[in-house]
Amino acid sequence: MNWIFGDKINTDLITPGRYNMITDPHELAKIAFVEAKPEFAREVRQGDFIIAGDNFGSGSSRETAAVALKYSGVQAVIAKSFARIFYRNALNVGLLLVTADTSLIKAEDDIEIDQTRSVVINHTRGQEIPADIPHLMQVVHAKGGILQYLRDEGMGDLKGALQRLISQEGSHV
């Protein structure tokens, strides 16, 4: 299922400020979009997508928004653009963000992300939508977040691990 949102979905709509004291990621998932789409936490399923317009994740720097979405089971957030701080938080926790033209994706569409070819495939409409999925995002997402990536690459060589990751990314960092 695709959960459709518009432009400028801010972090307070994802995880309202009054819940900022929650640290358990599974509990955070239960309050995702509690005010904007109260049915979300109840009905979201593993592998669902969030589809949004411009500037998804704007507002505060609260990491709880990215954590809540990751633990809600969504496969990825596909949006026309992302707020920079939300993008960094999602990268840190391993939530896959895909930048693409979402205007033709509907709630009922059967879609998949082909990370190798950087496209969103809309099986329902027979379309392939070009997407921006930087290598850095793909690698860190596959590891489950930046901390796991650094554990696997060796935290003793933090600078070297980050340089290797960035050099693989090239100009898409």
N, C-alpha and C positions, 0 to 999 in steps of 0.2 A: 504494500500500500504506500501511496505517496501522500504525505501530509503537506498541504499547500498553505504557504504563508506569503504575505506581500513584501513590500519594501520596509526597510528600517525596523526590523524586528530586533529590539534591544534586549540586553541581558536581563533587564528587570521583567520583561515579558516571559523570558525563558525560566528564570529562577528569581522570583520576587525577593527583594531585600530582607523581608522579615524572616526568611528561611536561611539566611547566611550563616547561622550557627550550626547548621547541619553539616557534618563532615563525612558521614557514611555515604559512599557513592550510590548505593542501592536505595537509600532513603531519598537522596537528591533526585533520583530518577522518578520517584513517585510524585514529585511536585513540579516536574517539567511542564511548563505552559499551564499551570494550575488555574490561572486567571484568563489567559488568552484562548485556550482550548482545553477546558476542564476534562474532556474525554480522552485527551492524548495519553496520559499516564495509564489509564485503564485499558485503552484499546491498541496502543502501539505494540508491534510485534517485532521480534528479531528479524533484521533484514529490511525493515521499512526504510523509506527515504524521507528526508525533509527537503522540500522544494521551496525556494524563496527567491525574492527579487534582489534589489540592491541593498548593500550595507547591512547584511545579516550580522547580528552580534554587536551592534553599536552600543554605546552607553558606557557602563562602568567596566572596570578591569576584572570583575569577579570571575574567577576560574570555575566557580560552581556551575555556570551555564554550560560550559563544554563538558564538564564531568557528568552532569545530569543527562545530557544527550547521549554521550557515549554509553552510559550504563542503562539507558532506556532501551538499548538494543538497535538503534537506528544504524543502518549500514554506512550512511554518509549524509552530509548536508550538501545539497547542490544548490548553488545560488549564483546570481549574476555578479555579485561582489560581496566581500566580507570586510568587516571592520578589522583593522590591523591587530588590535589587542586580542580580539576574539580568535583571530587566525593563529596567533602565537600560543594562546591558551589551548586551542584545539590540537595544535602540533605537539605541545608538551604532553598532553594526556593521550594522544593517539587517536583522536577523532578525525576521520577522513573528511576533508573539505574539498569540493570540486567546484571550480568556477566555470559556468556555462550559461548559455542563453536558455533560461527556464520557461520562457513565455509559451512554449508549445507543449509543455508537460502537464498533463491533467492527473487528478487524483487516481483515476482508475487505470492509468497507463501501466503497462508492464515494461519496466526499464531495467537496465543493467549498466554497470560501469565497466568499460574495458580500459584498465589502467595502462596496459601495454601500448595501445593505440591512442590513448587520451581522447576517448569519445564516450558519450552517453548514448546508449542504444535504446531507442524507443521501439520495442517490438510491436506495440499496438498500432503505431502510426507508420511503421516501416522507415524510421528516420535514424540517422546518426548525427548527433550534435557534437561538434568540436568542443573539447573541454581543456581546461588548464589544470593539470594535476602534477605539480612540481615533484621531481624525483625525491627531494628532501621529505616532502609530505608522504610520499609512498613508502619510503624506507622506514621512517619513524612510525607511521601507522602500522606497518607490517610487524614491527617489534612490540607494539602496544603502548608506545609513548617514548619520550626522550630519555626518561630514567632507565627504562629497560634497554634501550639502544646503548646507552653509556655503560650499563652493567655488562652487556655482551661484548662491547668493544674495548672495555677496560677503563674504568674510571681513573686509574692511575695516570693514564695518558689522555686526559680530558681534552686538552688543546689539540693533540694529534687526531683524536677521534672526530672532533668537530671539523677540523681542517679536511680530513678525508671525506666526510659527509658533504661538506660544502663544495669540495673540488669535484665530486661526482655530480653535483647539481649544476655546476657551471654558472651561467648567468641567470638562472631561475630562482635564486635564493630570495 
